[in-house]
């Protein structure tokens, strides 16, 4: 394979790491902005570590590190919408964290397929934006209470 393959693997593994960290931290600390910032920071560090690890063994250069960082931050932002929505709808923190961790392991395995790592990094923010757009307004259900 060429360097493009290993960059895609770094992006995909970084995305999986971001999803894992977002699931664990948001599951443990809730949907606070501080938890999101901490998750994005830790995911960026994990993505850089993944990129450095693959860069030392395979082709790709600095793009491996950058791909890992970008994938991790994008994965964190996309997974946070899923986690906060599940917690808001009554999911338990431990259960949501476990399910998201399982999904992250699946994403990590899929990242080894050529081009799929890039697609993961494109699909997760799109999913997060779509979920955010479909979220109901904050006071939408209160109109029925005003009909006394």
C-alpha positions in Angstrom: 0.0 0.0 0.0 1.0 3.6 -0.2 1.2 6.4 2.2 -2.4 7.4 1.5 -3.5 4.0 3.0 -1.7 4.6 6.3 -2.9 8.2 6.5 -6.5 6.8 6.2 -5.8 4.2 8.9 -4.6 7.0 11.2 -7.7 9.1 10.5 -9.9 6.1 11.1 -8.2 5.0 14.3 -8.1 8.6 15.5 -11.9 8.8 14.8 -12.4 5.6 16.8 -10.3 6.9 19.7 -12.3 10.2 19.7 -15.6 8.2 19.8 -14.3 6.0 22.6 -13.0 9.0 24.7 -16.2 11.0 24.1 -18.3 8.0 25.1 -16.4 7.3 28.3 -16.0 10.9 29.4 -19.5 12.0 28.5 -20.8 8.9 30.1 -18.9 9.5 33.3 -19.3 13.3 33.6 -22.5 14.0 31.6 -22.9 16.4 28.7 -21.1 19.4 30.2 -19.0 21.6 28.0 -16.0 21.0 30.2 -16.4 17.2 29.5 -16.5 18.0 25.7 -13.4 20.1 25.9 -11.6 17.5 28.0 -12.7 14.8 25.6 -11.5 16.7 22.5 -8.1 17.4 24.1 -7.5 13.9 25.2 -8.7 12.6 21.9 -6.3 14.9 20.1 -3.4 13.6 22.2 -4.5 10.0 21.5 -4.8 10.8 17.8 -1.3 12.2 17.8 0.0 9.2 19.6 -1.6 6.9 17.0 -0.1 9.0 14.2 3.3 8.9 15.7 3.1 5.2 16.2 2.1 4.5 12.6 4.5 7.1 11.2 7.5 5.4 12.9 6.5 2.0 11.3 5.0 2.9 7.9 5.0 5.5 5.1 3.0 8.7 5.5 5.1 11.2 7.4 3.6 14.1 9.3 0.3 13.6 7.6 -0.2 10.4 9.8 0.0 12.6 12.9 -2.2 15.3 11.5 -4.7 12.7 10.3 -4.9 11.1 13.7 -5.5 14.4 15.4 -8.1 15.5 12.9 -9.9 12.2 13.1 -9.9 12.2 16.9 -11.3 15.6 17.2 -14.0 15.0 14.5 -14.9 11.7 16.2 -15.3 13.4 19.5 -17.6 16.1 18.1 -19.7 13.6 16.2 -20.1 11.1 19.1 -20.9 13.8 21.6 -24.2 14.5 19.9 -25.1 10.8 20.1 -24.1 10.5 23.7 -25.9 13.6 24.9 -29.0 12.6 23.1 -29.0 9.2 24.6 -28.4 10.6 28.1 -31.2 13.1 27.6 -33.6 10.4 26.6 -33.0 8.4 29.7 -30.0 6.2 29.0 -27.8 5.4 31.9 -24.3 6.7 31.8 -22.6 3.4 32.1 -24.8 1.8 29.5 -24.3 4.6 27.0 -20.5 4.5 27.6 -20.4 0.8 27.1 -22.4 0.9 23.9 -20.3 3.8 22.5 -17.1 2.0 23.4 -18.3 -1.1 21.5 -19.1 1.1 18.5 -15.6 2.6 18.7 -14.0 -0.8 18.6 -16.0 -1.5 15.4 -14.9 1.8 13.9 -11.3 0.9 14.7 -11.6 -2.4 13.0 -13.3 -0.8 9.9 -10.4 1.8 9.7 -8.1 -0.9 8.4 -10.1 -1.2 5.2 -8.7 1.1 2.5 -10.6 4.5 2.3 -13.0 3.7 5.1 -11.0 5.7 7.6 -11.6 8.8 5.5 -15.3 8.0 5.2 -15.6 7.6 9.0 -14.2 11.0 9.5 -16.6 12.5 7.0 -19.7 10.6 8.2 -19.5 11.2 12.0 -19.7 15.0 11.9 -22.5 14.7 9.3 -24.4 12.4 11.7 -23.8 14.7 14.6 -25.0 17.8 12.7 -28.1 15.9 11.5 -28.9 14.8 15.0 -28.5 18.3 16.3 -30.8 19.7 13.6 -33.5 17.1 14.4 -33.4 17.9 18.1 -36.7 19.4 19.3 -36.7 22.9 20.6 -36.2 23.3 24.3 -39.7 24.4 25.2 -41.6 22.7 22.4 -43.9 20.6 24.6 -45.0 23.4 26.9 -47.6 24.7 24.4 -49.9 21.9 25.4 -49.8 22.9 29.0 -50.9 26.5 28.2 -54.4 25.3 27.0 -56.0 25.3 30.4 
